[in-house]
Amino acid sequence: MSVLAFDLGASSGRALLGTLENGKLTVREVHRFANDPVHTGKHLHWDILRLYHEMKQGIIKARQQGLAFRSIAIDSWAVDYGLLDKNGELLGNPYHYRDHQTDGVMAQVFEQIPERELFGRNGIQFLQFNTIFQLYALKERQAVALQQADQLLMIPDLLRYFLTGERKSEFSNASTTQLYHPLEQDWDRELIERLGLPAHLFAPVVLPGTVVGQLRPELAAELDVPACPVIAVAEHDTGSAVAAVPAGEGPFAYLSCGTWSLMGTEVDAPVLTERARELNFTNEGGVGGTFRLLKNIMGLWIIQECKRIWEQEGQDVSFAGLAQLARQESACISFIDPDHESFFNPSHMPSAIQAYCRTTNQTVPETPGQITRCIMDSLALKYRYILGLTAELSGVEFAGLHMVGGGIQNELLCQLTAEAIGKPVWAGPVEASAIGNILVQYMALGEIQSIRDARSIVRDSFPAALYEPQEPEVWDKAYAEFVQVTGLQ
């Protein structure tokens, strides 16, 4: 029998059925749906009940197609959460991490907890949308929802609660909040108290591969399916994606490529050094008690936003079409730093890119093809920069880079990445987050014995595409220019 994985991304979600047979895994998409944030008043929210509705539709569609499953699990993006009152009712729609409520809040928190101390406690990258800053923003404006809240659940925890009625926090996602102490393996109660946040909010933490509960009987009856276990996998989607990296023995570097690009390596313990803090790396929980030493990079969000603007302006564009236009443009004419604050959530992304190039005295890209090429070249070169820092912090010189996730369908970006890093890129699988979700479900059910065995199954089931560098001298020169233009050290 199969297992059912819900993989929720920042722009879409999907239900996929994974079937393990004779050492090979097959994955079948059952349902796909949009995940559109909603502006209401001054704030940007997730439409959480719509996501729950779509999950139920995924279960119904599996039943209608005659697809039986042994268990269910969910993975999603990190940092965002819902608040429940004392009766277990949801207190409003969760805020979106791109909401502007956290503008300026990092500095306020640092007045309470110095940066060095905060990083030394949890090893998490400083990003203004981290859960710690979201909660502090609510506290400072005396938000009624926070005052009435009985419990906080991260997005997958919340949806899992809707399915089971059980309230538990999963390790990989809890670790992203900047409120979890990885060495004590629990919520950092002292930190929470010093920030004046309600200590009772935080649910007990369980590890990936824990059976948290069963599908509620009334929900199973509504959907006309048998009650089945609901499993906490690595519920941060990057944690699931890294579980599905088809690496062999020894250390490896990965890039989970989608709306965000997340690059790093897997380590046995968090790296809490001063150098890691200076470089603003993060240490997030993974499968089997491991940690992901990584860096968040803005990623394909920049292209997605350009595409949205061009469509609003009446241009007929597709991601494949933009990649083809970019392929026709000359390489490395203009660069941006994808992580510059001006690209976080501008009203008009193409104009923001042009303004950056103009301010840095570069050739200003004008057409969609030129702008897309600028973005792709810049992403590839930023990957080189971060790969070098990952090698420095981990003490490992990586032979190449494993790229996984939906972004690897952009073959031009994969080739440009190989060119930029001057090393081979192994691309695959595309549905890495869902596959990792599925593998950990099978581990919880006793069908797979270890993460090593799980990765062997991925290698046997989903052959990777190989991209190799062709023009090392050209890209070495481009990298030097990129570093100079962006001011990276």
C-alpha positions, -999 to +999 in steps of 0.1 A: +000+000+000+011+036-006+015+067+015+000+102+009+023+133+011+010+169+011+038+192+000+029+229+005+050+255-012+048+293-010+029+295-043+013+261-047+005+228-030+001+192-041-009+158-029+013+130-041+010+093-036+042+074-030+045+037-036+075+016-026+078-017-044+109-039-048+132-012-037+119+014-062+098+044-053+072+058-077+054+091-071+020+100-086+004+134-084-032+132-071-041+168-067-024+202-073-037+236-061-028+272-058-016+288-026-024+324-030-017+349-001-045+374+006-041+411+014-067+422+040-064+457+054-027+464+062-016+428+063-008+398+041-022+364+052-022+328+043-056+314+034-052+285+058-087+271+056-085+270+018-053+250+022-071+226+045-100+223+021-076+215-007-060+188+014-093+172+020-099+174-018-066+155-022-078+127+001-111+125-018-094+124-051-071+096-040-102+076-029-121+084-061-091+071-081-090+039-060-057+047-044-054+033-009-028+048+015-014+037+049-005+071+063-005+109+057+021+136+063+026+173+056+056+195+048+055+232+041+076+264+043+090+275+077+086+303+102+048+310+099+023+298+124-013+298+137-026+307+171-053+287+189-074+298+218-082+278+249-110+260+231-087+250+202-102+275+178-080+293+153-075+330+161-074+345+127-056+337+095-018+332+099+004+361+088+025+357+057+063+359+062+064+388+036+040+409+057+056+442+067+047+438+104+083+428+111+099+459+095+124+472+121+116+446+147+150+428+145+167+459+160+142+460+188+149+424+197+187+429+195+182+456+222+169+428+245+192+400+233+225+409+216+231+392+182+260+372+194+241+357+223+210+350+202+230+332+175+250+313+202+217+300+216+202+287+184+225+292+154+197+305+132+202+330+103+189+365+110+159+371+087+133+397+096+105+373+091+117+346+115+091+335+140+108+352+169+104+386+152+069+379+141+059+372+177+077+401+191+059+424+166+026+411+179+036+416+215+048+452+208+015+462+192-005+444+219-022+422+194-054+407+208-047+373+191-015+369+210-031+379+243-059+353+238-036+326+224-033+293+243-010+276+218+011+282+188+014+257+160+036+260+129+018+257+095+022+219+091+015+214+128-017+234+125-029+214+095-019+182+112-040+193+142-070+199+119-066+163+107-060+146+141-069+169+170-034+164+184-011+194+191+026+187+186+055+207+172+079+190+148+116+193+153+128+206+119+102+233+118+106+243+155+143+248+149+136+275+123+117+297+148+149+311+165+132+301+198+144+265+200+176+255+217+193+228+196+218+217+223+191+214+250+167+198+224+137+219+236+122+253+234+145+280+249+123+289+279+147+314+292+149+333+259+111+332+255+107+347+290+133+374+285+114+386+253+082+387+273+065+361+251+039+337+266+058+305+276+027+283+275+023+288+237+049+262+227+038+226+222+059+195+229+085+188+202+086+155+183+112+141+159+106+134+122+092+099+118+069+102+148+033+089+145+014+118+160-022+106+158-049+092+136-072+108+112-102+120+133-131+095+130-156+122+120-132+135+093-126+099+080-163+095+078-167+128+060-141+119+034-152+082+033-117+068+040-104+046+067-088+063+097-050+061+092-019+073+110-008+109+105+030+112+107+053+141+116+080+140+089+106+166+084+078+192+081+100+220+070+100+213+033+138+219+030+143+192+057+122+168+036+141+179+004+175+172+019+163+138+031+157+130-006+191+142-019+206+112-037+240+115-022+263+086-015+288+082+013+305+112+028+297+149+030+277+166+002+265+200-007+229+206-018+208+233-033+170+231-028+158+253-056+124+268-058+108+301-047+137+302-022+171+287-028+185+270+002+222+259-001+242+240+025+254+207+038+243+182+064+262+182+098+259+161+130+258+192+153+250+229+148+279+252+139+276+280+164+309+298+157+314+335+155+323+331+118+290+313+111+272+342+128+292+368+107+282+350+075+246+347+087+243+310+081+216+289+098+215+255+116+181+239+110+170+204+122+169+175+099+161+138+098+179+114+122+189+142+146+211+159+119+213+196+112+213+215+080+241+241+079+227+263+052+220+298+038+187+311+025+190+328-009+161+348-024+158+323-053+132+321-081+109+344-063+125+372-082+116+356-116+082+347-104+075+383-094+088+396-127+065+372-146+035+384-125+042+420-133+047+414-170+014+394-171-003+423-154+011+446-181-004+424-208+026+404-219+022+367-226+050+351-208+058+316-193+087+304-173+099+282-202+095+311-225+115+334-202+143+308-200+144+306-238+146+344-241+174+345-215+193+318-234+194+341-264+210+369-244+247+375-238+260+361-205+271+381-175+263+416-188+246+428-155+244+415-120+223+419-089+227+405-054+195+384-052+195+389-014+195+427-015+167+441+006+152+459-025+141+425-039+124+412-008+089+424-017+090+454-041+058+466-059+075+462-093+103+437-094+116+445-130+119+482-120+137+472-088+163+452-108+168+480-133+172+505-104+199+483-088+218+480-120+215+518-126+227+526-090+257+502-094+267+518-128+260+487-149+243+482-182+206+483-174+186+453-187+155+464-206+137+434-221+122+404-202+150+383-218+177+406-206+162+409-171+157+372-168+193+365-179+205+390-153+186+372-126+198+337-136+235+347-140+233+364-106+217+334-089+243+311-103+271+333-091+255+338-057+254+300-055+292+299-061+297+324-033+276+305-008+291+272-018+325+286-010+313+298+024+297+264+032+330+247+024+348+271+047+324+266+077+322+228+073+358+222+064+348+202+034+358+208-002+328+195-022+332+176-054+301+191-069+266+202-061+233+183-058+204+204-070+168+193-061+134+208-063+111+224-089+137+249-099+158+222-116+133+221-144+150+253-155+178+235-174+195+269-182+198+277-145+213+242-138+239+247-166+247+282-154+252+269-119+277+243-131+295+270-151+296+294-121+308+269-095+332+252-120+321+218-108+295+192-118+259+197-109+237+166-103+201+177-108+172+156-094+147+147-081+123+175-090+097+166-063+124+163-036+103+177-007+074+153-014+098+124-019+116+131+014+081+133+031+072+099+016+105+083+026+102+094+062+067+080+063+080+047+052+108+049+078+081+055+105+062+025+092+093+003+094+096-002+056+129+017+053+156+013+080+177+044+077+182+077+059+212+060+041+188+034+027+163+061+018+188+080-003+199+047-020+162+042-030+162+078-045+193+071-065+178+039-079+144+054-086+151+089-099+183+092-121+199+126-118+208+148-148+245+158-150+256+193-159+293+201-163+311+234-167+323+243-202+338+278-199+357+281-165+378+312-175+348+332-186+329+325-154+359+331-131+361+366-146+324+370-142+326+360-106+352+386-099+330+413-114+299+400-095+317+402-062+329+437-069+295+450-081+275+434-052+301+443-025+303+407-012+334+398+006 
